[in-house]
């Protein structure tokens, strides 16, 4: 039976979505890409925009790198819409390319990082390859879904 002290320490562990938000916010601000915690504040279809959400996933990951230990999963979703004119008409079918460009930028900041470059974590590894999801009735908008396993302090 775990002790009350153990359970208290576990309850105080940071949400990996918060860690990811702090890690990504300055870089995405510099790239002029909006970042939100957990859920987007608005819908992307028809806006021509790109934005990112980051949060802690509902499941945990288990890998061979940490001798069977399990770690929370951080979920990164990149929402992208096609480029549009002032009337909202598509000028370029580039939603996937936009999402992939942002993904490459984010993945370089997260995958394979260690405490040497991200002091709040021990390691961060991509748990899955990115998956595209076409947003239903989204006028061609796309969502790129990625999960990272985060071993943190």
mmCIF file of the C-alpha atoms, coordinates in Angstrom:
data_MODEL
# 
_entry.id   MODEL 
# 
loop_
_atom_site.group_PDB 
_atom_site.id 
_atom_site.type_symbol 
_atom_site.label_atom_id 
_atom_site.label_alt_id 
_atom_site.label_comp_id 
_atom_site.label_asym_id 
_atom_site.label_entity_id 
_atom_site.label_seq_id 
_atom_site.pdbx_PDB_ins_code 
_atom_site.Cartn_x 
_atom_site.Cartn_y 
_atom_site.Cartn_z 
_atom_site.occupancy 
_atom_site.B_iso_or_equiv 
_atom_site.pdbx_formal_charge 
_atom_site.auth_seq_id 
_atom_site.auth_comp_id 
_atom_site.auth_asym_id 
_atom_site.auth_atom_id 
_atom_site.pdbx_PDB_model_num 
ATOM 1   C CA . UNK A 1 1   ? 0.000   0.000  0.000   1.00 0.00 ? 1   UNK A CA 1 
ATOM 2   C CA . UNK A 1 2   ? 1.539   3.374  -0.989  1.00 0.00 ? 2   UNK A CA 1 
ATOM 3   C CA . UNK A 1 3   ? 2.217   5.762  1.842   1.00 0.00 ? 3   UNK A CA 1 
ATOM 4   C CA . UNK A 1 4   ? 0.382   9.060  2.171   1.00 0.00 ? 4   UNK A CA 1 
ATOM 5   C CA . UNK A 1 5   ? 3.696   10.830 1.544   1.00 0.00 ? 5   UNK A CA 1 
ATOM 6   C CA . UNK A 1 6   ? 4.124   8.983  -1.776  1.00 0.00 ? 6   UNK A CA 1 
ATOM 7   C CA . UNK A 1 7   ? 0.586   9.843  -2.846  1.00 0.00 ? 7   UNK A CA 1 
ATOM 8   C CA . UNK A 1 8   ? 1.061   13.500 -1.865  1.00 0.00 ? 8   UNK A CA 1 
ATOM 9   C CA . UNK A 1 9   ? 4.244   13.694 -3.969  1.00 0.00 ? 9   UNK A CA 1 
ATOM 10  C CA . UNK A 1 10  ? 2.468   12.116 -6.930  1.00 0.00 ? 10  UNK A CA 1 
ATOM 11  C CA . UNK A 1 11  ? -0.392  14.598 -6.669  1.00 0.00 ? 11  UNK A CA 1 
ATOM 12  C CA . UNK A 1 12  ? 2.077   17.510 -6.826  1.00 0.00 ? 12  UNK A CA 1 
ATOM 13  C CA . UNK A 1 13  ? 3.678   16.380 -10.100 1.00 0.00 ? 13  UNK A CA 1 
ATOM 14  C CA . UNK A 1 14  ? 3.301   18.924 -12.871 1.00 0.00 ? 14  UNK A CA 1 
ATOM 15  C CA . UNK A 1 15  ? 0.947   18.357 -15.786 1.00 0.00 ? 15  UNK A CA 1 
ATOM 16  C CA . UNK A 1 16  ? 3.140   17.539 -18.811 1.00 0.00 ? 16  UNK A CA 1 
ATOM 17  C CA . UNK A 1 17  ? 0.873   19.788 -20.869 1.00 0.00 ? 17  UNK A CA 1 
ATOM 18  C CA . UNK A 1 18  ? 2.010   22.706 -18.695 1.00 0.00 ? 18  UNK A CA 1 
ATOM 19  C CA . UNK A 1 19  ? 5.643   21.706 -19.211 1.00 0.00 ? 19  UNK A CA 1 
ATOM 20  C CA . UNK A 1 20  ? 5.123   21.525 -22.966 1.00 0.00 ? 20  UNK A CA 1 
ATOM 21  C CA . UNK A 1 21  ? 3.331   24.857 -23.023 1.00 0.00 ? 21  UNK A CA 1 
ATOM 22  C CA . UNK A 1 22  ? 6.228   26.569 -21.250 1.00 0.00 ? 22  UNK A CA 1 
ATOM 23  C CA . UNK A 1 23  ? 8.720   24.874 -23.589 1.00 0.00 ? 23  UNK A CA 1 
ATOM 24  C CA . UNK A 1 24  ? 6.896   25.777 -26.821 1.00 0.00 ? 24  UNK A CA 1 
ATOM 25  C CA . UNK A 1 25  ? 5.435   29.221 -26.047 1.00 0.00 ? 25  UNK A CA 1 
ATOM 26  C CA . UNK A 1 26  ? 8.532   31.399 -26.718 1.00 0.00 ? 26  UNK A CA 1 
ATOM 27  C CA . UNK A 1 27  ? 9.442   29.538 -29.914 1.00 0.00 ? 27  UNK A CA 1 
ATOM 28  C CA . UNK A 1 28  ? 5.924   29.573 -31.343 1.00 0.00 ? 28  UNK A CA 1 
ATOM 29  C CA . UNK A 1 29  ? 5.470   33.237 -30.396 1.00 0.00 ? 29  UNK A CA 1 
ATOM 30  C CA . UNK A 1 30  ? 8.646   33.996 -32.363 1.00 0.00 ? 30  UNK A CA 1 
ATOM 31  C CA . UNK A 1 31  ? 7.233   32.058 -35.335 1.00 0.00 ? 31  UNK A CA 1 
ATOM 32  C CA . UNK A 1 32  ? 3.870   33.885 -35.030 1.00 0.00 ? 32  UNK A CA 1 
ATOM 33  C CA . UNK A 1 33  ? 1.964   30.627 -34.357 1.00 0.00 ? 33  UNK A CA 1 
ATOM 34  C CA . UNK A 1 34  ? -0.669  30.760 -31.612 1.00 0.00 ? 34  UNK A CA 1 
ATOM 35  C CA . UNK A 1 35  ? -0.382  28.189 -28.798 1.00 0.00 ? 35  UNK A CA 1 
ATOM 36  C CA . UNK A 1 36  ? -3.212  27.171 -26.474 1.00 0.00 ? 36  UNK A CA 1 
ATOM 37  C CA . UNK A 1 37  ? -3.404  24.848 -23.477 1.00 0.00 ? 37  UNK A CA 1 
ATOM 38  C CA . UNK A 1 38  ? -5.610  21.771 -23.975 1.00 0.00 ? 38  UNK A CA 1 
ATOM 39  C CA . UNK A 1 39  ? -8.375  23.058 -26.269 1.00 0.00 ? 39  UNK A CA 1 
ATOM 40  C CA . UNK A 1 40  ? -8.553  25.605 -29.065 1.00 0.00 ? 40  UNK A CA 1 
ATOM 41  C CA . UNK A 1 41  ? -10.567 28.760 -28.274 1.00 0.00 ? 41  UNK A CA 1 
ATOM 42  C CA . UNK A 1 42  ? -12.132 28.799 -31.737 1.00 0.00 ? 42  UNK A CA 1 
ATOM 43  C CA . UNK A 1 43  ? -12.579 26.662 -34.819 1.00 0.00 ? 43  UNK A CA 1 
ATOM 44  C CA . UNK A 1 44  ? -9.969  26.703 -37.564 1.00 0.00 ? 44  UNK A CA 1 
ATOM 45  C CA . UNK A 1 45  ? -12.077 25.970 -40.679 1.00 0.00 ? 45  UNK A CA 1 
ATOM 46  C CA . UNK A 1 46  ? -12.419 28.980 -42.927 1.00 0.00 ? 46  UNK A CA 1 
ATOM 47  C CA . UNK A 1 47  ? -9.851  31.091 -41.092 1.00 0.00 ? 47  UNK A CA 1 
ATOM 48  C CA . UNK A 1 48  ? -6.716  30.338 -43.107 1.00 0.00 ? 48  UNK A CA 1 
ATOM 49  C CA . UNK A 1 49  ? -4.826  30.128 -39.820 1.00 0.00 ? 49  UNK A CA 1 
ATOM 50  C CA . UNK A 1 50  ? -2.526  27.705 -38.057 1.00 0.00 ? 50  UNK A CA 1 
ATOM 51  C CA . UNK A 1 51  ? -2.460  27.161 -34.307 1.00 0.00 ? 51  UNK A CA 1 
ATOM 52  C CA . UNK A 1 52  ? -1.311  24.565 -31.791 1.00 0.00 ? 52  UNK A CA 1 
ATOM 53  C CA . UNK A 1 53  ? -2.779  23.030 -28.651 1.00 0.00 ? 53  UNK A CA 1 
ATOM 54  C CA . UNK A 1 54  ? -0.762  21.119 -26.064 1.00 0.00 ? 54  UNK A CA 1 
ATOM 55  C CA . UNK A 1 55  ? -2.017  19.112 -23.106 1.00 0.00 ? 55  UNK A CA 1 
ATOM 56  C CA . UNK A 1 56  ? -1.548  15.991 -21.049 1.00 0.00 ? 56  UNK A CA 1 
ATOM 57  C CA . UNK A 1 57  ? -3.080  12.938 -22.676 1.00 0.00 ? 57  UNK A CA 1 
ATOM 58  C CA . UNK A 1 58  ? -5.443  10.586 -20.878 1.00 0.00 ? 58  UNK A CA 1 
ATOM 59  C CA . UNK A 1 59  ? -3.060  7.630  -21.276 1.00 0.00 ? 59  UNK A CA 1 
ATOM 60  C CA . UNK A 1 60  ? 0.510   6.905  -20.297 1.00 0.00 ? 60  UNK A CA 1 
ATOM 61  C CA . UNK A 1 61  ? 3.401   5.494  -22.318 1.00 0.00 ? 61  UNK A CA 1 
ATOM 62  C CA . UNK A 1 62  ? 5.779   2.687  -21.480 1.00 0.00 ? 62  UNK A CA 1 
ATOM 63  C CA . UNK A 1 63  ? 9.043   2.181  -23.314 1.00 0.00 ? 63  UNK A CA 1 
ATOM 64  C CA . UNK A 1 64  ? 12.308  0.294  -23.170 1.00 0.00 ? 64  UNK A CA 1 
ATOM 65  C CA . UNK A 1 65  ? 14.357  3.458  -22.574 1.00 0.00 ? 65  UNK A CA 1 
ATOM 66  C CA . UNK A 1 66  ? 13.280  3.677  -18.946 1.00 0.00 ? 66  UNK A CA 1 
ATOM 67  C CA . UNK A 1 67  ? 13.314  -0.031 -17.972 1.00 0.00 ? 67  UNK A CA 1 
ATOM 68  C CA . UNK A 1 68  ? 9.560   -0.444 -18.106 1.00 0.00 ? 68  UNK A CA 1 
ATOM 69  C CA . UNK A 1 69  ? 8.653   2.726  -16.245 1.00 0.00 ? 69  UNK A CA 1 
ATOM 70  C CA . UNK A 1 70  ? 5.589   4.525  -17.510 1.00 0.00 ? 70  UNK A CA 1 
ATOM 71  C CA . UNK A 1 71  ? 5.337   8.235  -18.163 1.00 0.00 ? 71  UNK A CA 1 
ATOM 72  C CA . UNK A 1 72  ? 2.530   10.641 -19.007 1.00 0.00 ? 72  UNK A CA 1 
ATOM 73  C CA . UNK A 1 73  ? 1.897   11.435 -22.651 1.00 0.00 ? 73  UNK A CA 1 
ATOM 74  C CA . UNK A 1 74  ? 1.862   14.994 -23.893 1.00 0.00 ? 74  UNK A CA 1 
ATOM 75  C CA . UNK A 1 75  ? -0.519  15.545 -26.794 1.00 0.00 ? 75  UNK A CA 1 
ATOM 76  C CA . UNK A 1 76  ? 0.273   18.180 -29.407 1.00 0.00 ? 76  UNK A CA 1 
ATOM 77  C CA . UNK A 1 77  ? -2.388  19.030 -31.983 1.00 0.00 ? 77  UNK A CA 1 
ATOM 78  C CA . UNK A 1 78  ? -1.598  21.310 -34.895 1.00 0.00 ? 78  UNK A CA 1 
ATOM 79  C CA . UNK A 1 79  ? -4.652  22.819 -36.571 1.00 0.00 ? 79  UNK A CA 1 
ATOM 80  C CA . UNK A 1 80  ? -4.166  24.216 -40.078 1.00 0.00 ? 80  UNK A CA 1 
ATOM 81  C CA . UNK A 1 81  ? -6.487  25.655 -42.695 1.00 0.00 ? 81  UNK A CA 1 
ATOM 82  C CA . UNK A 1 82  ? -5.827  26.398 -46.344 1.00 0.00 ? 82  UNK A CA 1 
ATOM 83  C CA . UNK A 1 83  ? -4.696  29.910 -47.253 1.00 0.00 ? 83  UNK A CA 1 
ATOM 84  C CA . UNK A 1 84  ? -7.732  32.072 -48.002 1.00 0.00 ? 84  UNK A CA 1 
ATOM 85  C CA . UNK A 1 85  ? -8.532  35.512 -49.374 1.00 0.00 ? 85  UNK A CA 1 
ATOM 86  C CA . UNK A 1 86  ? -10.590 38.227 -47.647 1.00 0.00 ? 86  UNK A CA 1 
ATOM 87  C CA . UNK A 1 87  ? -13.839 36.564 -48.814 1.00 0.00 ? 87  UNK A CA 1 
ATOM 88  C CA . UNK A 1 88  ? -12.796 33.243 -47.280 1.00 0.00 ? 88  UNK A CA 1 
ATOM 89  C CA . UNK A 1 89  ? -12.142 31.539 -50.610 1.00 0.00 ? 89  UNK A CA 1 
ATOM 90  C CA . UNK A 1 90  ? -9.229  29.100 -50.806 1.00 0.00 ? 90  UNK A CA 1 
ATOM 91  C CA . UNK A 1 91  ? -6.251  30.631 -52.605 1.00 0.00 ? 91  UNK A CA 1 
ATOM 92  C CA . UNK A 1 92  ? -3.868  27.746 -51.975 1.00 0.00 ? 92  UNK A CA 1 
ATOM 93  C CA . UNK A 1 93  ? -4.463  24.144 -50.832 1.00 0.00 ? 93  UNK A CA 1 
ATOM 94  C CA . UNK A 1 94  ? -1.667  24.156 -48.280 1.00 0.00 ? 94  UNK A CA 1 
ATOM 95  C CA . UNK A 1 95  ? -3.163  23.080 -44.932 1.00 0.00 ? 95  UNK A CA 1 
ATOM 96  C CA . UNK A 1 96  ? -1.050  19.918 -44.718 1.00 0.00 ? 96  UNK A CA 1 
ATOM 97  C CA . UNK A 1 97  ? 2.133   21.736 -45.709 1.00 0.00 ? 97  UNK A CA 1 
ATOM 98  C CA . UNK A 1 98  ? 1.505   24.398 -43.050 1.00 0.00 ? 98  UNK A CA 1 
ATOM 99  C CA . UNK A 1 99  ? 0.898   21.743 -40.389 1.00 0.00 ? 99  UNK A CA 1 
ATOM 100 C CA . UNK A 1 100 ? 4.025   19.795 -41.377 1.00 0.00 ? 100 UNK A CA 1 
ATOM 101 C CA . UNK A 1 101 ? 6.187   22.930 -41.253 1.00 0.00 ? 101 UNK A CA 1 
ATOM 102 C CA . UNK A 1 102 ? 4.984   23.686 -37.713 1.00 0.00 ? 102 UNK A CA 1 
ATOM 103 C CA . UNK A 1 103 ? 5.428   20.012 -36.764 1.00 0.00 ? 103 UNK A CA 1 
ATOM 104 C CA . UNK A 1 104 ? 9.081   20.024 -37.908 1.00 0.00 ? 104 UNK A CA 1 
ATOM 105 C CA . UNK A 1 105 ? 9.690   23.125 -35.784 1.00 0.00 ? 105 UNK A CA 1 
ATOM 106 C CA . UNK A 1 106 ? 7.990   21.662 -32.690 1.00 0.00 ? 106 UNK A CA 1 
ATOM 107 C CA . UNK A 1 107 ? 9.518   18.202 -33.042 1.00 0.00 ? 107 UNK A CA 1 
ATOM 108 C CA . UNK A 1 108 ? 13.016  19.684 -33.082 1.00 0.00 ? 108 UNK A CA 1 
ATOM 109 C CA . UNK A 1 109 ? 12.225  21.303 -29.709 1.00 0.00 ? 109 UNK A CA 1 
ATOM 110 C CA . UNK A 1 110 ? 10.724  18.187 -28.103 1.00 0.00 ? 110 UNK A CA 1 
ATOM 111 C CA . UNK A 1 111 ? 11.836  14.829 -29.527 1.00 0.00 ? 111 UNK A CA 1 
ATOM 112 C CA . UNK A 1 112 ? 14.993  13.438 -27.984 1.00 0.00 ? 112 UNK A CA 1 
ATOM 113 C CA . UNK A 1 113 ? 15.472  16.328 -25.597 1.00 0.00 ? 113 UNK A CA 1 
ATOM 114 C CA . UNK A 1 114 ? 17.077  15.735 -22.233 1.00 0.00 ? 114 UNK A CA 1 
ATOM 115 C CA . UNK A 1 115 ? 17.680  17.660 -19.059 1.00 0.00 ? 115 UNK A CA 1 
ATOM 116 C CA . UNK A 1 116 ? 20.723  19.258 -20.701 1.00 0.00 ? 116 UNK A CA 1 
ATOM 117 C CA . UNK A 1 117 ? 18.473  21.323 -22.985 1.00 0.00 ? 117 UNK A CA 1 
ATOM 118 C CA . UNK A 1 118 ? 15.155  21.191 -21.095 1.00 0.00 ? 118 UNK A CA 1 
ATOM 119 C CA . UNK A 1 119 ? 15.836  21.344 -17.326 1.00 0.00 ? 119 UNK A CA 1 
ATOM 120 C CA . UNK A 1 120 ? 12.265  20.473 -16.292 1.00 0.00 ? 120 UNK A CA 1 
ATOM 121 C CA . UNK A 1 121 ? 12.367  16.989 -17.853 1.00 0.00 ? 121 UNK A CA 1 
ATOM 122 C CA . UNK A 1 122 ? 14.613  13.945 -17.815 1.00 0.00 ? 122 UNK A CA 1 
ATOM 123 C CA . UNK A 1 123 ? 13.742  12.937 -21.391 1.00 0.00 ? 123 UNK A CA 1 
ATOM 124 C CA . UNK A 1 124 ? 11.088  13.630 -23.987 1.00 0.00 ? 124 UNK A CA 1 
ATOM 125 C CA . UNK A 1 125 ? 10.545  11.230 -26.896 1.00 0.00 ? 125 UNK A CA 1 
ATOM 126 C CA . UNK A 1 126 ? 7.992   11.136 -29.658 1.00 0.00 ? 126 UNK A CA 1 
ATOM 127 C CA . UNK A 1 127 ? 5.605   8.297  -28.790 1.00 0.00 ? 127 UNK A CA 1 
ATOM 128 C CA . UNK A 1 128 ? 3.953   8.099  -32.196 1.00 0.00 ? 128 UNK A CA 1 
ATOM 129 C CA . UNK A 1 129 ? 4.404   9.334  -35.706 1.00 0.00 ? 129 UNK A CA 1 
ATOM 130 C CA . UNK A 1 130 ? 2.228   12.318 -36.582 1.00 0.00 ? 130 UNK A CA 1 
ATOM 131 C CA . UNK A 1 131 ? -1.267  11.457 -37.786 1.00 0.00 ? 131 UNK A CA 1 
ATOM 132 C CA . UNK A 1 132 ? -3.380  13.671 -40.035 1.00 0.00 ? 132 UNK A CA 1 
ATOM 133 C CA . UNK A 1 133 ? -7.093  13.952 -39.315 1.00 0.00 ? 133 UNK A CA 1 
ATOM 134 C CA . UNK A 1 134 ? -9.311  15.862 -41.725 1.00 0.00 ? 134 UNK A CA 1 
ATOM 135 C CA . UNK A 1 135 ? -11.681 17.978 -39.658 1.00 0.00 ? 135 UNK A CA 1 
ATOM 136 C CA . UNK A 1 136 ? -15.262 16.911 -40.517 1.00 0.00 ? 136 UNK A CA 1 
ATOM 137 C CA . UNK A 1 137 ? -17.124 19.683 -42.338 1.00 0.00 ? 137 UNK A CA 1 
ATOM 138 C CA . UNK A 1 138 ? -13.948 21.697 -41.910 1.00 0.00 ? 138 UNK A CA 1 
ATOM 139 C CA . UNK A 1 139 ? -13.759 23.106 -45.423 1.00 0.00 ? 139 UNK A CA 1 
ATOM 140 C CA . UNK A 1 140 ? -10.482 21.238 -45.918 1.00 0.00 ? 140 UNK A CA 1 
ATOM 141 C CA . UNK A 1 141 ? -8.904  22.109 -42.576 1.00 0.00 ? 141 UNK A CA 1 
ATOM 142 C CA . UNK A 1 142 ? -6.538  19.520 -41.108 1.00 0.00 ? 142 UNK A CA 1 
ATOM 143 C CA . UNK A 1 143 ? -5.445  18.469 -37.647 1.00 0.00 ? 143 UNK A CA 1 
ATOM 144 C CA . UNK A 1 144 ? -2.012  16.893 -37.134 1.00 0.00 ? 144 UNK A CA 1 
ATOM 145 C CA . UNK A 1 145 ? -1.919  14.813 -33.933 1.00 0.00 ? 145 UNK A CA 1 
ATOM 146 C CA . UNK A 1 146 ? 1.380   13.890 -32.185 1.00 0.00 ? 146 UNK A CA 1 
ATOM 147 C CA . UNK A 1 147 ? 2.098   12.293 -28.791 1.00 0.00 ? 147 UNK A CA 1 
ATOM 148 C CA . UNK A 1 148 ? 5.307   12.631 -26.762 1.00 0.00 ? 148 UNK A CA 1 
ATOM 149 C CA . UNK A 1 149 ? 6.311   10.544 -23.762 1.00 0.00 ? 149 UNK A CA 1 
ATOM 150 C CA . UNK A 1 150 ? 7.673   12.856 -21.077 1.00 0.00 ? 150 UNK A CA 1 
ATOM 151 C CA . UNK A 1 151 ? 9.792   11.638 -18.177 1.00 0.00 ? 151 UNK A CA 1 
ATOM 152 C CA . UNK A 1 152 ? 9.913   14.609 -15.832 1.00 0.00 ? 152 UNK A CA 1 
ATOM 153 C CA . UNK A 1 153 ? 11.197  15.553 -12.417 1.00 0.00 ? 153 UNK A CA 1 
# 
